[in-house]
Amino acid sequence: MIEEFVQTRYRCTVCSKSYVSKARTEDHIEKGCVRDPETRACKTCRHWDRWSHCAVGAKDSDEWAIRHCDEWTPYPTLEDRNGTDENNNDPV
Ligand SMILES: [Zn+2]
């Protein structure tokens, strides 16, 4: 027999990770979503390279728990780049 049903899930609006439990979703957010720049985690830090190394050595283990890192630095935005690049002679 087949029964069709609809299930409510809850998700983080930053990373889209979803849960059946609303409490677990709240935990995810309270603990600090690693994709949220507010969390200051490696995933959003410019020191984190594509080989999964921290360029400033703030993170030296494989554990994914680093949050609110003192060395965390955001990626420059396009506006930042245009504002600081004085040698930009590219034709528009
Ligand atoms: Zn999230």
PDB file of the backbone (N, CA, C, O) and the ligand in Angstrom, with CONECT records:
HET     ZN  A 101       1
ATOM      1  N   MET A   1       0.843  -1.190   0.000  1.00  0.00           N
ATOM      2  CA  MET A   1       0.000   0.000   0.000  1.00  0.00           C
ATOM      3  C   MET A   1       0.885   1.249   0.000  1.00  0.00           C
ATOM      4  O   MET A   1       1.986   1.246   0.550  1.00  0.00           O
ATOM      5  N   ILE A   2       0.408   2.258  -0.594  1.00  0.00           N
ATOM      6  CA  ILE A   2       1.152   3.517  -0.671  1.00  0.00           C
ATOM      7  C   ILE A   2       0.336   4.630  -0.030  1.00  0.00           C
ATOM      8  O   ILE A   2      -0.857   4.792  -0.287  1.00  0.00           O
ATOM      9  N   GLU A   3       1.000   5.358   0.779  1.00  0.00           N
ATOM     10  CA  GLU A   3       0.345   6.504   1.401  1.00  0.00           C
ATOM     11  C   GLU A   3       1.149   7.752   1.094  1.00  0.00           C
ATOM     12  O   GLU A   3       2.350   7.801   1.358  1.00  0.00           O
ATOM     13  N   GLU A   4       0.518   8.729   0.555  1.00  0.00           N
ATOM     14  CA  GLU A   4       1.203   9.984   0.271  1.00  0.00           C
ATOM     15  C   GLU A   4       1.113  10.886   1.495  1.00  0.00           C
ATOM     16  O   GLU A   4       0.055  11.024   2.108  1.00  0.00           O
ATOM     17  N   PHE A   5       2.254  11.502   1.842  1.00  0.00           N
ATOM     18  CA  PHE A   5       2.204  12.456   2.949  1.00  0.00           C
ATOM     19  C   PHE A   5       3.184  13.586   2.694  1.00  0.00           C
ATOM     20  O   PHE A   5       4.138  13.449   1.929  1.00  0.00           O
ATOM     21  N   VAL A   6       2.929  14.690   3.345  1.00  0.00           N
ATOM     22  CA  VAL A   6       3.785  15.872   3.227  1.00  0.00           C
ATOM     23  C   VAL A   6       4.462  16.076   4.567  1.00  0.00           C
ATOM     24  O   VAL A   6       3.825  16.023   5.619  1.00  0.00           O
ATOM     25  N   GLN A   7       5.760  16.308   4.511  1.00  0.00           N
ATOM     26  CA  GLN A   7       6.514  16.474   5.751  1.00  0.00           C
ATOM     27  C   GLN A   7       7.080  17.883   5.824  1.00  0.00           C
ATOM     28  O   GLN A   7       7.629  18.400   4.852  1.00  0.00           O
ATOM     29  N   THR A   8       6.939  18.481   6.973  1.00  0.00           N
ATOM     30  CA  THR A   8       7.526  19.805   7.194  1.00  0.00           C
ATOM     31  C   THR A   8       8.984  19.628   7.587  1.00  0.00           C
ATOM     32  O   THR A   8       9.300  18.825   8.466  1.00  0.00           O
ATOM     33  N   ARG A   9       9.882  20.379   6.936  1.00  0.00           N
ATOM     34  CA  ARG A   9      11.286  20.392   7.326  1.00  0.00           C
ATOM     35  C   ARG A   9      11.686  21.832   7.597  1.00  0.00           C
ATOM     36  O   ARG A   9      10.997  22.774   7.204  1.00  0.00           O
ATOM     37  N   TYR A  10      12.803  21.979   8.271  1.00  0.00           N
ATOM     38  CA  TYR A  10      13.295  23.305   8.623  1.00  0.00           C
ATOM     39  C   TYR A  10      14.692  23.443   8.057  1.00  0.00           C
ATOM     40  O   TYR A  10      15.483  22.500   8.107  1.00  0.00           O
ATOM     41  N   ARG A  11      15.002  24.611   7.520  1.00  0.00           N
ATOM     42  CA  ARG A  11      16.351  24.754   6.992  1.00  0.00           C
ATOM     43  C   ARG A  11      16.974  26.096   7.311  1.00  0.00           C
ATOM     44  O   ARG A  11      16.308  27.101   7.562  1.00  0.00           O
ATOM     45  N   CYS A  12      18.317  26.046   7.285  1.00  0.00           N
ATOM     46  CA  CYS A  12      19.124  27.235   7.484  1.00  0.00           C
ATOM     47  C   CYS A  12      19.053  28.040   6.187  1.00  0.00           C
ATOM     48  O   CYS A  12      19.268  27.496   5.104  1.00  0.00           O
ATOM     49  N   THR A  13      18.755  29.325   6.296  1.00  0.00           N
ATOM     50  CA  THR A  13      18.625  30.138   5.080  1.00  0.00           C
ATOM     51  C   THR A  13      19.990  30.493   4.486  1.00  0.00           C
ATOM     52  O   THR A  13      20.071  30.962   3.351  1.00  0.00           O
ATOM     53  N   VAL A  14      21.060  30.270   5.250  1.00  0.00           N
ATOM     54  CA  VAL A  14      22.395  30.576   4.733  1.00  0.00           C
ATOM     55  C   VAL A  14      22.922  29.425   3.870  1.00  0.00           C
ATOM     56  O   VAL A  14      23.321  29.642   2.726  1.00  0.00           O
ATOM     57  N   CYS A  15      22.927  28.201   4.413  1.00  0.00           N
ATOM     58  CA  CYS A  15      23.539  27.071   3.710  1.00  0.00           C
ATOM     59  C   CYS A  15      22.524  26.082   3.151  1.00  0.00           C
ATOM     60  O   CYS A  15      22.905  25.155   2.436  1.00  0.00           O
ATOM     61  N   SER A  16      21.257  26.254   3.456  1.00  0.00           N
ATOM     62  CA  SER A  16      20.182  25.384   2.975  1.00  0.00           C
ATOM     63  C   SER A  16      20.163  23.992   3.593  1.00  0.00           C
ATOM     64  O   SER A  16      19.371  23.146   3.178  1.00  0.00           O
ATOM     65  N   LYS A  17      21.018  23.741   4.575  1.00  0.00           N
ATOM     66  CA  LYS A  17      20.960  22.451   5.258  1.00  0.00           C
ATOM     67  C   LYS A  17      19.609  22.359   5.960  1.00  0.00           C
ATOM     68  O   LYS A  17      19.175  23.305   6.617  1.00  0.00           O
ATOM     69  N   SER A  18      18.943  21.199   5.813  1.00  0.00           N
ATOM     70  CA  SER A  18      17.609  21.080   6.393  1.00  0.00           C
ATOM     71  C   SER A  18      17.506  19.926   7.376  1.00  0.00           C
ATOM     72  O   SER A  18      18.264  18.958   7.321  1.00  0.00           O
ATOM     73  N   TYR A  19      16.551  20.062   8.266  1.00  0.00           N
ATOM     74  CA  TYR A  19      16.332  19.090   9.348  1.00  0.00           C
ATOM     75  C   TYR A  19      14.848  18.850   9.506  1.00  0.00           C
ATOM     76  O   TYR A  19      14.030  19.703   9.160  1.00  0.00           O
ATOM     77  N   VAL A  20      14.499  17.676  10.033  1.00  0.00           N
ATOM     78  CA  VAL A  20      13.115  17.391  10.405  1.00  0.00           C
ATOM     79  C   VAL A  20      12.783  18.159  11.685  1.00  0.00           C
ATOM     80  O   VAL A  20      11.674  18.660  11.868  1.00  0.00           O
ATOM     81  N   SER A  21      13.785  18.232  12.564  1.00  0.00           N
ATOM     82  CA  SER A  21      13.585  18.867  13.867  1.00  0.00           C
ATOM     83  C   SER A  21      13.882  20.363  13.819  1.00  0.00           C
ATOM     84  O   SER A  21      14.950  20.785  13.376  1.00  0.00           O
ATOM     85  N   LYS A  22      12.929  21.145  14.277  1.00  0.00           N
ATOM     86  CA  LYS A  22      13.131  22.590  14.345  1.00  0.00           C
ATOM     87  C   LYS A  22      14.210  22.924  15.368  1.00  0.00           C
ATOM     88  O   LYS A  22      15.002  23.846  15.169  1.00  0.00           O
ATOM     89  N   ALA A  23      14.237  22.161  16.476  1.00  0.00           N
ATOM     90  CA  ALA A  23      15.238  22.394  17.525  1.00  0.00           C
ATOM     91  C   ALA A  23      16.655  22.179  16.989  1.00  0.00           C
ATOM     92  O   ALA A  23      17.566  22.938  17.321  1.00  0.00           O
ATOM     93  N   ARG A  24      16.840  21.155  16.167  1.00  0.00           N
ATOM     94  CA  ARG A  24      18.177  20.902  15.602  1.00  0.00           C
ATOM     95  C   ARG A  24      18.563  22.014  14.631  1.00  0.00           C
ATOM     96  O   ARG A  24      19.735  22.373  14.519  1.00  0.00           O
ATOM     97  N   THR A  25      17.577  22.551  13.936  1.00  0.00           N
ATOM     98  CA  THR A  25      17.860  23.667  13.029  1.00  0.00           C
ATOM     99  C   THR A  25      18.283  24.889  13.842  1.00  0.00           C
ATOM    100  O   THR A  25      19.202  25.617  13.466  1.00  0.00           O
ATOM    101  N   GLU A  26      17.596  25.098  14.962  1.00  0.00           N
ATOM    102  CA  GLU A  26      17.961  26.218  15.837  1.00  0.00           C
ATOM    103  C   GLU A  26      19.369  26.004  16.406  1.00  0.00           C
ATOM    104  O   GLU A  26      20.135  26.957  16.541  1.00  0.00           O
ATOM    105  N   ASP A  27      19.707  24.755  16.738  1.00  0.00           N
ATOM    106  CA  ASP A  27      21.055  24.431  17.219  1.00  0.00           C
ATOM    107  C   ASP A  27      22.094  24.804  16.173  1.00  0.00           C
ATOM    108  O   ASP A  27      23.109  25.428  16.485  1.00  0.00           O
ATOM    109  N   HIS A  28      21.832  24.416  14.924  1.00  0.00           N
ATOM    110  CA  HIS A  28      22.734  24.705  13.813  1.00  0.00           C
ATOM    111  C   HIS A  28      23.022  26.200  13.737  1.00  0.00           C
ATOM    112  O   HIS A  28      24.167  26.614  13.555  1.00  0.00           O
ATOM    113  N   ILE A  29      21.981  26.994  13.876  1.00  0.00           N
ATOM    114  CA  ILE A  29      22.129  28.440  13.762  1.00  0.00           C
ATOM    115  C   ILE A  29      22.794  29.036  15.001  1.00  0.00           C
ATOM    116  O   ILE A  29      23.646  29.920  14.900  1.00  0.00           O
ATOM    117  N   GLU A  30      22.392  28.538  16.174  1.00  0.00           N
ATOM    118  CA  GLU A  30      22.986  29.054  17.425  1.00  0.00           C
ATOM    119  C   GLU A  30      24.467  28.706  17.533  1.00  0.00           C
ATOM    120  O   GLU A  30      25.272  29.507  18.008  1.00  0.00           O
ATOM    121  N   LYS A  31      24.817  27.491  17.084  1.00  0.00           N
ATOM    122  CA  LYS A  31      26.219  27.040  17.128  1.00  0.00           C
ATOM    123  C   LYS A  31      27.053  27.874  16.149  1.00  0.00           C
ATOM    124  O   LYS A  31      28.249  28.088  16.351  1.00  0.00           O
ATOM    125  N   GLY A  32      26.391  28.339  15.084  1.00  0.00           N
ATOM    126  CA  GLY A  32      27.068  29.164  14.089  1.00  0.00           C
ATOM    127  C   GLY A  32      27.258  28.412  12.787  1.00  0.00           C
ATOM    128  O   GLY A  32      28.133  27.553  12.678  1.00  0.00           O
ATOM    129  N   CYS A  33      26.438  28.735  11.801  1.00  0.00           N
ATOM    130  CA  CYS A  33      26.562  28.103  10.483  1.00  0.00           C
ATOM    131  C   CYS A  33      27.933  28.475   9.894  1.00  0.00           C
ATOM    132  O   CYS A  33      28.280  29.654   9.825  1.00  0.00           O
ATOM    133  N   VAL A  34      28.702  27.474   9.473  1.00  0.00           N
ATOM    134  CA  VAL A  34      30.056  27.765   8.980  1.00  0.00           C
ATOM    135  C   VAL A  34      30.053  28.505   7.643  1.00  0.00           C
ATOM    136  O   VAL A  34      31.092  28.998   7.203  1.00  0.00           O
ATOM    137  N   ARG A  35      28.898  28.583   7.001  1.00  0.00           N
ATOM    138  CA  ARG A  35      28.805  29.340   5.746  1.00  0.00           C
ATOM    139  C   ARG A  35      28.331  30.778   5.961  1.00  0.00           C
ATOM    140  O   ARG A  35      28.260  31.571   5.021  1.00  0.00           O
ATOM    141  N   ASP A  36      28.014  31.093   7.199  1.00  0.00           N
ATOM    142  CA  ASP A  36      27.579  32.442   7.523  1.00  0.00           C
ATOM    143  C   ASP A  36      28.813  33.269   7.895  1.00  0.00           C
ATOM    144  O   ASP A  36      29.513  32.917   8.845  1.00  0.00           O
ATOM    145  N   PRO A  37      29.096  34.348   7.182  1.00  0.00           N
ATOM    146  CA  PRO A  37      30.278  35.166   7.498  1.00  0.00           C
ATOM    147  C   PRO A  37      30.302  35.627   8.959  1.00  0.00           C
ATOM    148  O   PRO A  37      31.374  35.839   9.528  1.00  0.00           O
ATOM    149  N   GLU A  38      29.124  35.780   9.562  1.00  0.00           N
ATOM    150  CA  GLU A  38      29.044  36.178  10.974  1.00  0.00           C
ATOM    151  C   GLU A  38      29.738  35.171  11.895  1.00  0.00           C
ATOM    152  O   GLU A  38      30.207  35.525  12.977  1.00  0.00           O
ATOM    153  N   THR A  39      29.795  33.926  11.454  1.00  0.00           N
ATOM    154  CA  THR A  39      30.400  32.864  12.263  1.00  0.00           C
ATOM    155  C   THR A  39      31.926  32.926  12.220  1.00  0.00           C
ATOM    156  O   THR A  39      32.594  32.354  13.081  1.00  0.00           O
ATOM    157  N   ARG A  40      32.472  33.608  11.235  1.00  0.00           N
ATOM    158  CA  ARG A  40      33.928  33.740  11.074  1.00  0.00           C
ATOM    159  C   ARG A  40      34.616  32.372  11.059  1.00  0.00           C
ATOM    160  O   ARG A  40      35.574  32.123  11.790  1.00  0.00           O
ATOM    161  N   ALA A  41      34.098  31.512  10.211  1.00  0.00           N
ATOM    162  CA  ALA A  41      34.653  30.162  10.075  1.00  0.00           C
ATOM    163  C   ALA A  41      35.469  30.068   8.782  1.00  0.00           C
ATOM    164  O   ALA A  41      35.418  30.962   7.937  1.00  0.00           O
ATOM    165  N   CYS A  42      36.223  28.972   8.643  1.00  0.00           N
ATOM    166  CA  CYS A  42      37.128  28.804   7.497  1.00  0.00           C
ATOM    167  C   CYS A  42      36.443  28.914   6.131  1.00  0.00           C
ATOM    168  O   CYS A  42      36.997  29.483   5.190  1.00  0.00           O
ATOM    169  N   LYS A  43      35.251  28.372   6.041  1.00  0.00           N
ATOM    170  CA  LYS A  43      34.552  28.357   4.745  1.00  0.00           C
ATOM    171  C   LYS A  43      34.383  29.734   4.131  1.00  0.00           C
ATOM    172  O   LYS A  43      34.294  29.863   2.910  1.00  0.00           O
ATOM    173  N   THR A  44      34.339  30.757   4.958  1.00  0.00           N
ATOM    174  CA  THR A  44      34.117  32.100   4.434  1.00  0.00           C
ATOM    175  C   THR A  44      35.356  32.989   4.592  1.00  0.00           C
ATOM    176  O   THR A  44      35.277  34.206   4.427  1.00  0.00           O
ATOM    177  N   CYS A  45      36.499  32.373   4.911  1.00  0.00           N
ATOM    178  CA  CYS A  45      37.711  33.149   5.181  1.00  0.00           C
ATOM    179  C   CYS A  45      38.678  33.095   4.006  1.00  0.00           C
ATOM    180  O   CYS A  45      38.859  32.040   3.398  1.00  0.00           O
ATOM    181  N   ARG A  46      39.296  34.215   3.688  1.00  0.00           N
ATOM    182  CA  ARG A  46      40.230  34.252   2.548  1.00  0.00           C
ATOM    183  C   ARG A  46      41.544  33.537   2.850  1.00  0.00           C
ATOM    184  O   ARG A  46      42.309  33.242   1.932  1.00  0.00           O
ATOM    185  N   HIS A  47      41.816  33.258   4.113  1.00  0.00           N
ATOM    186  CA  HIS A  47      43.030  32.527   4.465  1.00  0.00           C
ATOM    187  C   HIS A  47      42.917  31.033   4.209  1.00  0.00           C
ATOM    188  O   HIS A  47      43.912  30.310   4.247  1.00  0.00           O
ATOM    189  N   TRP A  48      41.711  30.581   3.951  1.00  0.00           N
ATOM    190  CA  TRP A  48      41.461  29.149   3.742  1.00  0.00           C
ATOM    191  C   TRP A  48      41.653  28.854   2.259  1.00  0.00           C
ATOM    192  O   TRP A  48      40.874  29.318   1.427  1.00  0.00           O
ATOM    193  N   ASP A  49      42.697  28.078   1.922  1.00  0.00           N
ATOM    194  CA  ASP A  49      42.978  27.862   0.504  1.00  0.00           C
ATOM    195  C   ASP A  49      42.274  26.611  -0.032  1.00  0.00           C
ATOM    196  O   ASP A  49      41.626  25.872   0.710  1.00  0.00           O
ATOM    197  N   ARG A  50      42.422  26.400  -1.337  1.00  0.00           N
ATOM    198  CA  ARG A  50      41.690  25.286  -1.951  1.00  0.00           C
ATOM    199  C   ARG A  50      42.269  23.927  -1.598  1.00  0.00           C
ATOM    200  O   ARG A  50      41.687  22.901  -1.951  1.00  0.00           O
ATOM    201  N   TRP A  51      43.393  23.897  -0.915  1.00  0.00           N
ATOM    202  CA  TRP A  51      43.943  22.637  -0.424  1.00  0.00           C
ATOM    203  C   TRP A  51      43.551  22.408   1.032  1.00  0.00           C
ATOM    204  O   TRP A  51      44.103  21.543   1.712  1.00  0.00           O
ATOM    205  N   SER A  52      42.589  23.199   1.495  1.00  0.00           N
ATOM    206  CA  SER A  52      42.096  23.097   2.874  1.00  0.00           C
ATOM    207  C   SER A  52      43.169  23.376   3.912  1.00  0.00           C
ATOM    208  O   SER A  52      43.244  22.701   4.939  1.00  0.00           O
ATOM    209  N   HIS A  53      43.986  24.359   3.642  1.00  0.00           N
ATOM    210  CA  HIS A  53      44.970  24.801   4.613  1.00  0.00           C
ATOM    211  C   HIS A  53      44.675  26.239   5.011  1.00  0.00           C
ATOM    212  O   HIS A  53      44.185  27.035   4.209  1.00  0.00           O
ATOM    213  N   CYS A  54      44.976  26.551   6.241  1.00  0.00           N
ATOM    214  CA  CYS A  54      44.844  27.920   6.708  1.00  0.00           C
ATOM    215  C   CYS A  54      46.183  28.616   6.474  1.00  0.00           C
ATOM    216  O   CYS A  54      47.209  28.185   7.001  1.00  0.00           O
ATOM    217  N   ALA A  55      46.175  29.681   5.692  1.00  0.00           N
ATOM    218  CA  ALA A  55      47.409  30.374   5.320  1.00  0.00           C
ATOM    219  C   ALA A  55      48.089  31.042   6.508  1.00  0.00           C
ATOM    220  O   ALA A  55      49.291  31.304   6.458  1.00  0.00           O
ATOM    221  N   VAL A  56      47.347  31.319   7.569  1.00  0.00           N
ATOM    222  CA  VAL A  56      47.954  31.973   8.729  1.00  0.00           C
ATOM    223  C   VAL A  56      48.098  31.008   9.912  1.00  0.00           C
ATOM    224  O   VAL A  56      48.488  31.411  11.008  1.00  0.00           O
ATOM    225  N   GLY A  57      47.779  29.738   9.677  1.00  0.00           N
ATOM    226  CA  GLY A  57      47.995  28.728  10.714  1.00  0.00           C
ATOM    227  C   GLY A  57      47.041  28.789  11.888  1.00  0.00           C
ATOM    228  O   GLY A  57      47.317  28.231  12.950  1.00  0.00           O
ATOM    229  N   ALA A  58      45.911  29.469  11.699  1.00  0.00           N
ATOM    230  CA  ALA A  58      44.945  29.558  12.800  1.00  0.00           C
ATOM    231  C   ALA A  58      44.275  28.208  13.045  1.00  0.00           C
ATOM    232  O   ALA A  58      43.856  27.893  14.159  1.00  0.00           O
ATOM    233  N   LYS A  59      44.187  27.432  11.986  1.00  0.00           N
ATOM    234  CA  LYS A  59      43.558  26.117  12.105  1.00  0.00           C
ATOM    235  C   LYS A  59      44.585  25.059  11.732  1.00  0.00           C
ATOM    236  O   LYS A  59      45.082  25.048  10.606  1.00  0.00           O
ATOM    237  N   ASP A  60      44.904  24.177  12.661  1.00  0.00           N
ATOM    238  CA  ASP A  60      45.935  23.179  12.380  1.00  0.00           C
ATOM    239  C   ASP A  60      45.454  21.754  12.556  1.00  0.00           C
ATOM    240  O   ASP A  60      46.263  20.827  12.603  1.00  0.00           O
ATOM    241  N   SER A  61      44.160  21.569  12.653  1.00  0.00           N
ATOM    242  CA  SER A  61      43.645  20.197  12.734  1.00  0.00           C
ATOM    243  C   SER A  61      42.590  20.009  11.651  1.00  0.00           C
ATOM    244  O   SER A  61      42.201  20.959  10.972  1.00  0.00           O
ATOM    245  N   ASP A  62      42.140  18.779  11.503  1.00  0.00           N
ATOM    246  CA  ASP A  62      41.117  18.495  10.499  1.00  0.00           C
ATOM    247  C   ASP A  62      39.715  18.734  11.032  1.00  0.00           C
ATOM    248  O   ASP A  62      38.725  18.611  10.310  1.00  0.00           O
ATOM    249  N   GLU A  63      39.654  19.073  12.289  1.00  0.00           N
ATOM    250  CA  GLU A  63      38.351  19.286  12.898  1.00  0.00           C
ATOM    251  C   GLU A  63      37.692  20.511  12.261  1.00  0.00           C
ATOM    252  O   GLU A  63      38.343  21.516  11.975  1.00  0.00           O
ATOM    253  N   TRP A  64      36.383  20.394  12.051  1.00  0.00           N
ATOM    254  CA  TRP A  64      35.689  21.481  11.367  1.00  0.00           C
ATOM    255  C   TRP A  64      34.984  22.438  12.313  1.00  0.00           C
ATOM    256  O   TRP A  64      33.992  23.069  11.948  1.00  0.00           O
ATOM    257  N   ALA A  65      35.495  22.539  13.512  1.00  0.00           N
ATOM    258  CA  ALA A  65      34.740  23.281  14.521  1.00  0.00           C
ATOM    259  C   ALA A  65      35.193  24.717  14.716  1.00  0.00           C
ATOM    260  O   ALA A  65      34.615  25.428  15.537  1.00  0.00           O
ATOM    261  N   ILE A  66      36.210  25.168  13.989  1.00  0.00           N
ATOM    262  CA  ILE A  66      36.701  26.522  14.246  1.00  0.00           C
ATOM    263  C   ILE A  66      35.644  27.567  13.869  1.00  0.00           C
ATOM    264  O   ILE A  66      35.141  27.606  12.746  1.00  0.00           O
ATOM    265  N   ARG A  67      35.342  28.385  14.831  1.00  0.00           N
ATOM    266  CA  ARG A  67      34.349  29.445  14.642  1.00  0.00           C
ATOM    267  C   ARG A  67      34.841  30.672  15.401  1.00  0.00           C
ATOM    268  O   ARG A  67      35.607  30.564  16.359  1.00  0.00           O
ATOM    269  N   HIS A  68      34.392  31.822  14.960  1.00  0.00           N
ATOM    270  CA  HIS A  68      34.763  33.088  15.608  1.00  0.00           C
ATOM    271  C   HIS A  68      36.287  33.202  15.734  1.00  0.00           C
ATOM    272  O   HIS A  68      36.823  33.538  16.790  1.00  0.00           O
ATOM    273  N   CYS A  69      36.952  32.914  14.630  1.00  0.00           N
ATOM    274  CA  CYS A  69      38.410  32.917  14.575  1.00  0.00           C
ATOM    275  C   CYS A  69      38.943  34.356  14.577  1.00  0.00           C
ATOM    276  O   CYS A  69      38.430  35.220  13.866  1.00  0.00           O
ATOM    277  N   ASP A  70      39.969  34.595  15.378  1.00  0.00           N
ATOM    278  CA  ASP A  70      40.562  35.931  15.447  1.00  0.00           C
ATOM    279  C   ASP A  70      41.254  36.331  14.141  1.00  0.00           C
ATOM    280  O   ASP A  70      41.378  37.514  13.826  1.00  0.00           O
ATOM    281  N   GLU A  71      41.703  35.315  13.386  1.00  0.00           N
ATOM    282  CA  GLU A  71      42.420  35.588  12.135  1.00  0.00           C
ATOM    283  C   GLU A  71      41.493  35.687  10.925  1.00  0.00           C
ATOM    284  O   GLU A  71      41.942  35.939   9.807  1.00  0.00           O
ATOM    285  N   TRP A  72      40.200  35.485  11.161  1.00  0.00           N
ATOM    286  CA  TRP A  72      39.245  35.443  10.053  1.00  0.00           C
ATOM    287  C   TRP A  72      39.256  36.761   9.266  1.00  0.00           C
ATOM    288  O   TRP A  72      39.175  37.842   9.848  1.00  0.00           O
ATOM    289  N   THR A  73      39.355  36.654   7.951  1.00  0.00           N
ATOM    290  CA  THR A  73      39.366  37.819   7.074  1.00  0.00           C
ATOM    291  C   THR A  73      38.420  37.554   5.906  1.00  0.00           C
ATOM    292  O   THR A  73      38.542  36.531   5.231  1.00  0.00           O
ATOM    293  N   PRO A  74      37.504  38.442   5.668  1.00  0.00           N
ATOM    294  CA  PRO A  74      36.551  38.200   4.571  1.00  0.00           C
ATOM    295  C   PRO A  74      37.208  38.316   3.201  1.00  0.00           C
ATOM    296  O   PRO A  74      38.227  38.986   3.035  1.00  0.00           O
ATOM    297  N   TYR A  75      36.613  37.664   2.246  1.00  0.00           N
ATOM    298  CA  TYR A  75      37.050  37.848   0.856  1.00  0.00           C
ATOM    299  C   TYR A  75      36.719  39.271   0.457  1.00  0.00           C
ATOM    300  O   TYR A  75      35.693  39.811   0.872  1.00  0.00           O
ATOM    301  N   PRO A  76      37.587  39.890  -0.356  1.00  0.00           N
ATOM    302  CA  PRO A  76      37.227  41.236  -0.805  1.00  0.00           C
ATOM    303  C   PRO A  76      36.010  41.159  -1.729  1.00  0.00           C
ATOM    304  O   PRO A  76      35.877  40.230  -2.525  1.00  0.00           O
ATOM    305  N   THR A  77      35.146  42.128  -1.609  1.00  0.00           N
ATOM    306  CA  THR A  77      33.995  42.162  -2.500  1.00  0.00           C
ATOM    307  C   THR A  77      34.444  42.803  -3.812  1.00  0.00           C
ATOM    308  O   THR A  77      35.532  43.374  -3.890  1.00  0.00           O
ATOM    309  N   LEU A  78      33.624  42.710  -4.813  1.00  0.00           N
ATOM    310  CA  LEU A  78      33.953  43.301  -6.107  1.00  0.00           C
ATOM    311  C   LEU A  78      34.156  44.809  -5.945  1.00  0.00           C
ATOM    312  O   LEU A  78      35.033  45.401  -6.574  1.00  0.00           O
ATOM    313  N   GLU A  79      33.334  45.414  -5.094  1.00  0.00           N
ATOM    314  CA  GLU A  79      33.453  46.858  -4.837  1.00  0.00           C
ATOM    315  C   GLU A  79      34.798  47.192  -4.200  1.00  0.00           C
ATOM    316  O   GLU A  79      35.444  48.170  -4.575  1.00  0.00           O
ATOM    317  N   ASP A  80      35.222  46.361  -3.222  1.00  0.00           N
ATOM    318  CA  ASP A  80      36.518  46.569  -2.574  1.00  0.00           C
ATOM    319  C   ASP A  80      37.639  46.520  -3.603  1.00  0.00           C
ATOM    320  O   ASP A  80      38.533  47.367  -3.622  1.00  0.00           O
ATOM    321  N   ARG A  81      37.565  45.498  -4.462  1.00  0.00           N
ATOM    322  CA  ARG A  81      38.617  45.320  -5.476  1.00  0.00           C
ATOM    323  C   ARG A  81      38.698  46.526  -6.401  1.00  0.00           C
ATOM    324  O   ARG A  81      39.788  47.027  -6.679  1.00  0.00           O
ATOM    325  N   ASN A  82      37.553  46.990  -6.877  1.00  0.00           N
ATOM    326  CA  ASN A  82      37.547  48.121  -7.794  1.00  0.00           C
ATOM    327  C   ASN A  82      38.025  49.388  -7.104  1.00  0.00           C
ATOM    328  O   ASN A  82      38.653  50.250  -7.719  1.00  0.00           O
ATOM    329  N   GLY A  83      37.715  49.486  -5.810  1.00  0.00           N
ATOM    330  CA  GLY A  83      38.079  50.678  -5.060  1.00  0.00           C
ATOM    331  C   GLY A  83      39.552  50.744  -4.726  1.00  0.00           C
ATOM    332  O   GLY A  83      40.093  51.838  -4.566  1.00  0.00           O
ATOM    333  N   THR A  84      40.236  49.574  -4.614  1.00  0.00           N
ATOM    334  CA  THR A  84      41.632  49.583  -4.180  1.00  0.00           C
ATOM    335  C   THR A  84      42.611  49.320  -5.317  1.00  0.00           C
ATOM    336  O   THR A  84      43.816  49.504  -5.150  1.00  0.00           O
ATOM    337  N   ASP A  85      42.109  48.894  -6.462  1.00  0.00           N
ATOM    338  CA  ASP A  85      42.999  48.551  -7.570  1.00  0.00           C
ATOM    339  C   ASP A  85      43.298  49.793  -8.401  1.00  0.00           C
ATOM    340  O   ASP A  85      42.553  50.131  -9.321  1.00  0.00           O
ATOM    341  N   GLU A  86      44.393  50.466  -8.069  1.00  0.00           N
ATOM    342  CA  GLU A  86      44.712  51.716  -8.751  1.00  0.00           C
ATOM    343  C   GLU A  86      45.357  51.494 -10.113  1.00  0.00           C
ATOM    344  O   GLU A  86      45.422  52.404 -10.939  1.00  0.00           O
ATOM    345  N   ASN A  87      45.833  50.272 -10.334  1.00  0.00           N
ATOM    346  CA  ASN A  87      46.473  49.985 -11.618  1.00  0.00           C
ATOM    347  C   ASN A  87      45.541  49.272 -12.594  1.00  0.00           C
ATOM    348  O   ASN A  87      45.976  48.581 -13.516  1.00  0.00           O
ATOM    349  N   ASN A  88      44.287  49.459 -12.365  1.00  0.00           N
ATOM    350  CA  ASN A  88      43.323  48.795 -13.241  1.00  0.00           C
ATOM    351  C   ASN A  88      43.158  49.585 -14.537  1.00  0.00           C
ATOM    352  O   ASN A  88      42.415  50.564 -14.606  1.00  0.00           O
ATOM    353  N   ASN A  89      43.883  49.122 -15.568  1.00  0.00           N
ATOM    354  CA  ASN A  89      43.820  49.813 -16.854  1.00  0.00           C
ATOM    355  C   ASN A  89      42.999  49.038 -17.880  1.00  0.00           C
ATOM    356  O   ASN A  89      43.035  49.325 -19.077  1.00  0.00           O
ATOM    357  N   ASP A  90      42.265  48.060 -17.385  1.00  0.00           N
ATOM    358  CA  ASP A  90      41.463  47.263 -18.313  1.00  0.00           C
ATOM    359  C   ASP A  90      40.423  48.143 -19.005  1.00  0.00           C
ATOM    360  O   ASP A  90      39.766  48.964 -18.366  1.00  0.00           O
ATOM    361  N   PRO A  91      40.285  47.961 -20.312  1.00  0.00           N
ATOM    362  CA  PRO A  91      39.214  48.712 -20.998  1.00  0.00           C
ATOM    363  C   PRO A  91      37.860  48.274 -20.459  1.00  0.00           C
ATOM    364  O   PRO A  91      37.649  47.092 -20.185  1.00  0.00           O
ATOM    365  N   VAL A  92      36.976  49.190 -20.313  1.00  0.00           N
ATOM    366  CA  VAL A  92      35.650  48.869 -19.759  1.00  0.00           C
ATOM    367  C   VAL A  92      34.756  48.292 -20.845  1.00  0.00           C
ATOM    368  O   VAL A  92      33.601  47.958 -20.582  1.00  0.00           O
TER     369      VAL A  92
HETATM  370 ZN    ZN A 101      23.695  26.747   7.745  1.00  0.00          ZN2+
END
